[in-house]
């Protein structure tokens, strides 16, 4: 929403997309008898762990207006290894960047989950309200809308905040009208290096460049010397400098009172001063106050922004200090119609929020984790936005294994495993790979600088050399025992903070060589048949399903025990109701469960009608 318009298998998530495993529970729920529901009925998938103490879940609320898809992240109080921080697109007030792109750009500094942030200008990307990062002001607040500040103890405060500025050169203290925004007809504005590489070119303007400009800390005196002046020009803003740009009567005063060599003293004043707030972001309106949903916050929003159902994003905090991100998809009939602003407030309260605020919505609504989009933005693709609000984690992080089940049987599917971990601070790290039966197959303890590190699998054979013998040039891999494996990583960083990560997977060669014959099934009036074939290394209870490409279950051709050997099942091209399947792309899934766990393989199948061209 531009300002001008005032279950789950996390390991399978791909960059910038929502995985089929995420979609499957939502789509299946959406096909139930919606007309039977006269009130909102929530249905949720099981939460999945993204990070220690951070979970993600999806859900659907069935309403008389249609289904509403919800995406919910719950995290701890943002202290210690966690911080709730605004992120500026491209490290500049100008231009825009996707939420997932910001996360990928900052992945070496933290592991992040977050949502889109403030409303912004469609013309230049400038946010509508405050951005405060580590106590440094980037853009001022919008006093007619709420802002959310993060206090030093991790408590969120949602309130309206005012702004005024002053500057003084050789004369008296004068008003500073704008900060990181072009001045008005007789106004004066300060541009810091957070704005971008140069000020905008403003006709009739006079500018002075301030050198050795300190951080733009609110409610303190900021002194800097004038080193050069310019007229009617875009002026470069080098790191450590700032520029005052004035027009009309303000330009006359600036020229007279701030010649080269003058020390200019500025103040950027927040009201209230928010002295205990380290980070803040704009947005609005206020959604939850003291545990109650707010119907009318009387902020500068139009009815057309608040009343229609659509995609929306919000941040909230529970009484214990834990934080919530909520994103609802919308403008997608049959999948999600979205929410009104008040329905979003009610949702936050149902999740336990005692305080909360809305963020930008519409096509901007995005929830992402470590560069992967979790929701389904209404534009059909992720929109570039001005800023985002991120819950950042600074402990050791191990990405999900590339394969939930490794199957080294020569069929070319899930033959190998990729394991790794990353640290974002200098840390002492202990890595351990434990195989079936609790046998430690690999262990090492080593100091690591910030970065990502692979963990070999199969693990190298750790056999100490005999006395007097040199170590082997290359360690041989450990034979892959079938069963459950665990990767454990523990780290102590340079601040003495402890963190850990655990990832589990299995080695299971029960299934292999899944294929469907023919791969193109042409259905005539009497039906047709496709044969699903696979090889079984050991006995298992097997479930064969046919699903749409989006995960909607069409038929279960088999659900029974199969013995070891070559196996096959025939699908007659019909749905469970007996009707012929519609033309389109399908996924045949073969899933086997036994003492080694559960393993599944998939194969695509295309269905055509008899009259369709191949």
C-alpha positions in Angstrom: 0.0 0.0 0.0 1.8 3.1 -1.2 1.6 6.2 0.8 0.2 8.1 -2.1 -2.9 5.8 -2.0 -3.4 6.7 1.7 3.0 -28.9 8.4 5.3 -27.2 7.4 8.7 -28.1 5.9 10.9 -25.1 6.4 13.8 -26.9 5.0 12.1 -26.9 1.6 11.6 -23.2 1.4 13.2 -21.6 -1.6 14.4 -18.1 -1.9 11.6 -15.7 -2.6 8.8 -18.3 -2.9 6.3 -20.2 -0.8 6.9 -23.9 -0.8 4.2 -26.6 -1.7 4.5 -27.9 1.8 3.5 -24.5 3.1 0.6 -24.2 0.7 -0.8 -27.7 1.1 -2.5 -27.2 4.5 -3.9 -23.9 3.5 -5.3 -25.1 0.2 -6.8 -28.3 1.7 -8.5 -26.2 4.4 -9.8 -23.8 1.8 -11.7 -26.6 0.0 -14.0 -27.4 2.9 -17.6 -26.4 2.9 -17.1 -22.6 3.4 -20.8 -21.9 3.1 -21.5 -23.8 6.3 -19.5 -21.3 8.4 -21.5 -18.3 9.6 -18.8 -17.0 11.9 -15.0 -16.9 11.7 -13.5 -20.3 12.4 -9.7 -20.5 12.7 -7.7 -23.5 11.5 -4.0 -23.7 12.0 -1.0 -25.7 10.9 1.4 -26.9 13.5 4.1 -24.3 14.3 7.5 -24.8 12.8 10.7 -23.6 14.5 12.7 -21.1 12.5 15.2 -20.2 15.2 15.6 -21.0 18.9 12.4 -19.6 20.6 11.1 -18.4 17.2 8.2 -20.2 15.5 6.2 -19.7 12.3 2.7 -21.0 11.7 0.0 -20.6 9.0 -3.7 -20.7 9.5 -7.0 -20.0 7.8 -10.0 -18.2 9.3 -13.2 -19.1 7.5 -15.6 -16.1 7.4 -18.8 -15.3 5.7 -16.7 -13.1 3.3 -14.4 -15.9 2.4 -11.2 -17.5 3.7 -8.5 -15.4 5.3 -4.9 -16.8 5.2 -2.8 -15.9 8.2 0.9 -16.0 8.8 2.2 -15.7 12.3 5.7 -15.5 13.8 6.2 -15.6 17.5 9.5 -14.6 19.1 11.0 -13.9 22.5 11.5 -10.6 24.2 14.1 -8.8 21.9 17.1 -8.7 24.3 20.4 -10.6 24.5 20.8 -12.7 21.3 17.6 -11.1 19.8 16.8 -7.5 18.7 13.8 -6.0 17.0 15.2 -3.5 14.6 14.1 -1.4 11.6 16.1 -2.1 8.4 16.5 0.7 5.7 16.3 -0.3 2.1 19.7 -0.1 0.4 20.9 1.7 3.5 19.4 4.9 2.0 16.2 6.8 2.5 15.8 6.9 -1.3 14.9 3.9 -3.4 13.4 0.6 -2.4 14.3 -3.1 -1.7 12.4 -6.3 -1.0 12.2 -7.6 2.5 13.8 -10.8 1.5 16.6 -8.9 -0.3 17.3 -6.9 2.9 17.6 -10.2 4.8 20.0 -11.7 2.2 22.1 -8.5 2.2 22.4 -8.6 6.0 22.8 -12.4 6.5 26.4 -12.1 7.6 25.3 -9.7 10.4 22.3 -11.6 11.7 19.7 -14.2 11.0 16.4 -12.4 10.4 12.7 -12.9 10.2 10.5 -9.9 9.6 7.8 -7.9 7.8 7.5 -4.9 5.6 7.6 -1.6 7.6 6.3 1.9 7.2 4.1 3.5 4.4 6.2 5.2 1.9 6.2 7.6 -1.1 5.7 5.9 -4.4 7.9 8.6 -6.1 11.2 8.3 -4.1 10.6 5.6 -1.5 10.8 8.0 1.5 9.0 6.5 4.6 6.1 8.4 5.9 7.2 8.3 9.5 10.0 7.8 11.9 13.1 5.6 11.5 15.4 5.4 14.5 18.3 3.0 14.4 20.6 2.5 17.3 19.6 5.9 18.7 20.3 7.7 15.4 17.5 9.4 13.6 17.1 8.7 9.9 13.6 10.2 9.3 11.3 12.1 11.7 8.0 10.9 13.0 4.6 11.7 11.6 2.8 13.2 14.6 -0.6 12.4 13.2 0.1 8.6 13.1 1.5 6.1 15.6 5.1 5.0 15.8 6.4 1.9 17.6 9.6 2.2 19.6 11.7 -0.5 21.1 13.0 0.3 24.5 16.3 -0.9 25.9 14.7 -3.6 27.9 12.9 -5.0 24.8 9.5 -3.4 25.6 7.5 -2.0 22.7 5.8 1.4 23.1 3.2 2.5 20.5 2.4 6.2 20.6 2.3 9.4 18.5 5.6 11.3 18.6 6.2 14.9 17.5 9.2 16.5 15.9 10.7 19.9 15.7 14.3 21.0 14.8 16.4 24.1 15.3 19.7 25.4 13.9 21.9 28.3 15.0 24.8 29.9 13.2 26.0 33.5 13.8 22.5 34.7 14.7 19.7 33.5 16.9 18.3 29.9 17.1 16.0 29.3 14.1 13.5 26.6 13.1 14.6 23.6 11.1 11.5 22.7 9.1 12.5 19.3 7.6 14.9 16.4 8.1 15.9 14.3 5.1 13.1 15.8 3.0 13.1 18.6 0.4 12.3 22.0 1.9 9.2 24.0 1.2 8.9 27.4 -0.3 10.5 29.3 2.6 11.8 26.3 4.5 15.1 24.8 5.5 16.0 21.1 5.7 18.9 19.0 7.0 20.1 16.1 4.9 22.3 13.4 6.6 24.3 10.7 4.8 21.4 8.3 5.4 19.4 10.2 2.8 21.7 9.1 -0.1 24.7 10.2 -2.0 23.4 13.7 -2.8 20.7 16.2 -1.9 17.8 16.7 -4.4 18.3 19.6 -6.8 16.0 22.4 -5.6 15.5 25.5 -7.7 16.1 28.7 -5.8 18.0 26.9 -3.0 21.1 27.8 -1.0 23.1 24.9 0.6 25.9 24.7 3.1 28.0 21.6 3.7 28.7 20.6 7.3 31.9 18.5 7.9 32.7 16.0 10.6 29.0 15.8 11.2 28.3 13.5 14.3 25.5 11.0 14.5 22.0 12.5 14.2 21.1 11.7 17.8 17.8 13.2 18.9 17.5 15.7 21.7 21.2 16.6 21.8 23.2 19.5 20.4 24.9 18.6 17.2 27.8 20.9 16.2 29.5 20.9 12.8 31.5 23.4 10.8 30.5 24.9 7.4 33.1 23.9 4.8 31.5 24.9 1.5 28.4 26.4 0.0 26.3 25.8 -3.2 23.3 27.3 -5.0 20.6 25.7 -7.1 22.5 22.4 -7.1 22.4 18.8 -6.0 25.1 18.7 -3.3 27.0 15.5 -2.6 26.7 14.0 0.9 29.9 12.2 1.8 30.0 9.9 4.8 30.5 11.9 7.9 29.0 15.1 6.4 25.6 16.7 6.2 24.0 19.4 4.2 21.6 22.2 5.1 19.4 23.2 2.1 17.1 26.3 2.3 14.7 28.2 0.1 13.2 31.7 0.0 13.6 33.7 3.2 15.2 30.8 5.0 17.9 30.7 2.3 18.6 34.4 2.9 19.1 33.8 6.6 21.3 30.7 6.0 23.6 32.6 3.6 24.0 35.5 6.1 24.4 33.4 9.3 26.3 30.3 8.1 29.3 31.4 6.0 32.3 29.1 5.5 34.1 28.5 8.7 31.0 29.0 10.9 30.1 26.3 13.5 26.4 25.5 13.2 24.6 23.9 16.1 21.5 21.8 15.4 18.9 20.0 17.6 16.6 17.3 16.3 13.9 17.2 19.0 11.5 14.3 19.6 8.4 15.0 21.8 8.3 13.0 24.0 12.1 12.5 23.9 12.0 8.7 23.9 15.3 8.6 25.8 15.0 4.9 26.6 14.1 4.0 22.9 16.9 2.6 20.8 15.0 1.8 17.6 11.7 2.9 16.1 9.7 2.7 13.0 6.6 4.5 11.7 3.3 3.0 10.4 0.0 3.0 12.2 -2.7 3.0 13.2 -2.6 1.8 16.8 -4.3 -1.6 16.9 -4.0 -2.8 20.5 -4.0 -0.8 23.7 -3.7 -2.5 27.1 -4.9 -5.8 25.7 -8.0 -4.4 23.9 -8.5 -4.0 20.2 -8.7 -0.4 19.1 -11.6 0.3 16.7 -10.9 4.0 16.0 -7.4 5.4 16.7 -8.3 8.8 15.1 -5.1 8.9 13.1 -4.4 10.3 9.7 -5.8 7.5 7.7 -8.8 7.4 5.3 -11.7 5.0 5.5 -10.6 3.5 2.2 -7.3 2.5 4.0 -8.9 1.0 7.1 -12.2 -0.5 6.1 -11.8 -2.7 3.1 -10.6 -6.3 3.5 -7.1 -6.7 2.1 -3.5 -7.8 2.8 -2.2 -6.4 6.1 0.8 -6.5 8.3 1.3 -5.8 12.0 3.6 -6.1 15.0 2.5 -6.8 18.6 3.9 -7.8 22.0 2.4 -10.1 24.6 2.4 -9.4 28.4 5.6 -11.6 28.8 7.5 -9.4 26.3 7.4 -11.9 23.5 6.8 -10.4 20.1 4.4 -11.2 17.3 4.5 -10.6 13.5 1.2 -11.1 11.7 0.7 -10.9 8.0 -2.6 -11.7 6.3 -2.9 -12.3 2.6 -5.7 -10.7 0.6 -7.2 -9.7 -2.7 -7.0 -13.4 -3.8 -10.6 -14.8 -4.0 -10.8 -18.4 -3.1 -7.5 -18.3 -1.2 -7.7 -15.2 1.0 -9.9 -12.1 1.0 -7.8 -10.3 3.7 -8.9 -8.4 6.7 -10.2 -5.0 7.8 -8.0 -3.0 10.1 -10.2 -3.8 13.1 -10.2 -7.5 12.3 -6.4 -7.3 12.3 -6.6 -5.7 15.8 -8.9 -8.5 17.0 -6.5 -11.1 15.6 -3.6 -9.6 17.5 -5.7 -9.7 20.7 -6.6 -13.3 20.1 -2.9 -14.1 19.9 -2.3 -12.5 23.3 -1.0 -9.1 22.3 -1.3 -6.4 24.9 0.0 -3.7 22.5 0.3 -3.6 18.8 0.5 -1.4 15.7 -0.3 -1.9 12.0 2.3 -1.5 9.3 2.0 -0.8 5.6 -0.4 -3.2 3.8 -1.7 -4.1 0.4 0.8 -5.3 -2.1 3.6 -4.4 0.4 2.5 -7.0 3.0 5.4 -9.4 3.1 6.7 -11.9 5.8 10.1 -13.4 5.1 12.7 -15.5 6.9 16.4 -15.5 5.9 15.6 -14.4 2.4 12.6 -16.7 1.8 9.1 -15.2 1.4 6.6 -17.0 3.7 3.3 -15.5 2.7 1.7 -14.9 -0.7 1.9 -11.2 -1.7 -1.1 -9.9 -3.6 1.0 -8.5 -6.4 1.9 -12.0 -7.4 5.5 -11.3 -6.5 7.3 -9.5 -3.7 7.1 -5.7 -3.8 10.1 -3.5 -3.1 9.5 -1.4 0.0 11.1 1.5 1.9 12.0 -0.4 5.1 11.2 -3.4 7.2 10.9 -4.5 10.8 13.1 -7.4 11.6 13.6 -9.7 14.6 17.3 -10.4 14.3 19.1 -13.3 16.0 22.8 -13.2 16.7 23.4 -16.8 17.8 24.7 -19.7 15.8 22.3 -20.8 13.1 22.2 -24.0 11.2 20.1 -23.9 8.0 17.7 -26.9 7.5 19.4 -29.9 5.9 19.1 -30.0 2.1 17.3 -33.3 2.5 15.0 -34.4 5.3 15.8 -38.0 4.3 19.0 -39.0 2.5 18.6 -42.0 0.2 21.9 -43.1 -1.2 20.6 -45.9 -3.5 21.7 -44.7 -6.9 18.4 -43.4 -8.2 19.7 -39.9 -8.4 17.3 -38.5 -5.8 18.4 -37.3 -2.3 21.7 -39.1 -2.8 23.8 -36.5 -0.8 23.3 -34.2 2.1 24.3 -30.6 2.6 24.9 -29.3 6.2 26.3 -26.1 7.4 26.1 -23.4 10.1 26.9 -19.8 10.5 28.1 -17.4 13.2 27.8 -13.6 13.0 30.2 -12.9 15.9 33.6 -14.4 16.7 32.7 -17.6 18.6 34.1 -20.8 20.0 32.1 -23.5 18.3 31.5 -27.2 19.0 30.0 -29.3 16.2 28.8 -32.8 16.7 27.2 -35.3 14.3 25.3 -38.1 16.0 24.2 -41.2 14.2 21.6 -43.9 14.9 21.9 -45.3 18.4 23.5 -42.1 19.8 26.9 -42.9 18.3 29.0 -39.8 17.8 30.3 -40.0 14.3 32.1 -36.6 14.2 33.0 -33.9 16.7 35.2 -30.8 16.7 35.7 -27.7 18.8 37.3 -24.7 17.1 37.3 -20.9 17.2 35.5 -19.4 14.3 35.3 -15.9 12.8 32.0 -14.7 11.5 31.0 -16.7 8.4 29.3 -19.8 7.1 30.9 -23.2 7.4 30.1 -26.6 5.8 29.7 -29.8 7.8 30.8 -32.8 5.8 28.3 -35.6 5.4 29.2 -38.5 5.4 31.4 -37.3 8.2 35.1 -37.9 8.0 36.4 -40.9 9.9 38.2 -39.6 13.0 40.8 -42.2 13.8 43.9 -41.0 15.6 47.2 -42.2 14.0 49.3 -44.8 15.7 52.2 -43.6 17.8 55.0 -42.4 15.5 52.8 -42.5 12.4 51.8 -39.4 10.4 48.1 -38.5 10.1 46.4 -39.7 6.9 46.3 -37.2 4.1 42.6 -37.7 3.6 40.1 -39.0 6.1 37.8 -41.8 4.7 34.1 -41.3 5.1 32.1 -43.1 7.8 29.8 -45.8 6.3 26.3 -44.4 6.3 24.2 -46.1 9.0 20.5 -45.9 8.2 18.3 -44.2 10.8 18.1 -40.9 12.5 21.0 -38.4 12.5 21.4 -35.2 14.5 23.6 -32.2 13.8 24.3 -30.2 17.0 26.2 -26.9 17.0 27.0 -24.9 20.2 28.7 -21.5 20.3 30.0 -19.0 22.8 30.5 -15.6 21.3 32.9 -12.8 22.1 30.3 -11.3 24.4 30.0 -14.5 26.4 26.5 -15.3 25.1 25.7 -19.0 24.6 23.6 -20.3 21.7 22.9 -23.6 20.0 21.3 -25.1 16.9 20.0 -28.6 16.3 19.0 -30.1 13.0 17.7 -33.7 12.5 17.4 -35.8 9.4 17.5 -39.5 8.4 19.3 -41.9 6.2 16.6 -44.1 4.7 17.0 -46.1 1.4 13.6 -47.7 1.7 12.2 -46.0 -1.4 13.9 -45.5 -4.8 13.4 -45.2 -8.5 9.9 -43.8 -8.5 8.5 -43.3 -12.0 5.1 -42.9 -13.6 4.2 -44.5 -16.9 3.0 -42.8 -19.0 4.2 -39.3 -17.9 1.4 -37.9 -20.1 -2.0 -39.4 -19.3 -4.7 -38.9 -21.9 -8.2 -39.4 -20.4 -11.0 -40.6 -22.6 -14.6 -41.0 -21.7 -13.9 -44.4 -20.1 -10.9 -43.1 -18.2 -7.3 -44.1 -18.5 -4.5 -45.5 -16.4 -1.1 -44.5 -15.2 1.2 -47.0 -13.4 3.2 -45.8 -10.5 6.4 -47.9 -10.0 9.0 -47.9 -7.4 11.6 -50.1 -5.7 11.5 -50.9 -2.0 14.6 -52.0 -0.1 12.6 -53.2 2.9 9.0 -53.6 4.0 7.0 -50.5 4.9 3.5 -49.1 5.1 3.1 -47.1 1.8 0.7 -44.4 0.9 0.4 -43.4 -2.8 -1.4 -40.1 -3.4 -2.3 -38.0 -6.4 -2.3 -34.2 -5.8 -2.6 -31.0 -7.8 0.6 -29.0 -8.2 -0.6 -26.8 -5.3 -1.1 -29.8 -2.9 -4.8 -30.5 -3.2 -5.4 -34.2 -2.6 -7.2 -35.9 -5.6 -7.0 -39.6 -4.9 -5.2 -42.2 -2.7 -4.6 -45.1 -5.0 -2.9 -47.2 -2.3 -2.5 -47.2 1.5 -1.2 -50.6 2.7 1.9 -52.6 3.6 4.3 -53.5 0.8 7.2 -55.9 1.0 10.7 -55.4 -0.3 11.1 -55.6 -4.1 9.7 -54.0 -7.3 6.2 -52.5 -6.6 3.5 -50.8 -8.6 0.1 -49.2 -8.3 -2.4 -48.2 -11.0 -4.3 -44.9 -10.9 -7.4 -44.9 -13.1 -7.4 -41.1 -13.7 -10.3 -40.5 -11.5 -10.9 -38.4 -8.4 -12.1 -39.9 -5.1 -15.6 -39.0 -6.2 -15.3 -41.1 -9.3 -15.2 -38.2 -11.7 -12.4 -37.9 -14.2 -9.5 -35.7 -13.1 -9.3 -32.3 -14.8 -6.6 -31.6 -17.3 -3.5 -30.2 -15.7 -0.3 -31.0 -13.9 -0.3 -33.4 -10.9 2.1 -34.8 -8.4 2.2 -38.4 -7.6 3.7 -38.9 -4.1 4.9 -42.2 -2.7 5.4 -42.2 1.1 6.8 -45.1 3.1 6.9 -45.4 6.9 8.8 -48.1 8.9 11.3 -48.4 11.8 13.7 -46.0 10.0 11.1 -43.2 9.8 9.2 -41.8 6.9 10.6 -41.1 3.5 8.7 -39.8 0.4 9.4 -39.3 -3.3 7.4 -37.4 -5.9 7.0 -37.6 -9.6 5.1 -35.2 -11.9 2.3 -36.3 -14.1 0.4 -34.4 -16.8 -3.2 -35.1 -17.6 -4.9 -34.2 -20.8 -8.4 -34.7 -22.3 -8.8 -36.8 -25.4 -9.6 -33.8 -27.5 -6.6 -31.7 -26.3 -3.4 -31.4 -28.2 -0.3 -33.1 -26.7 
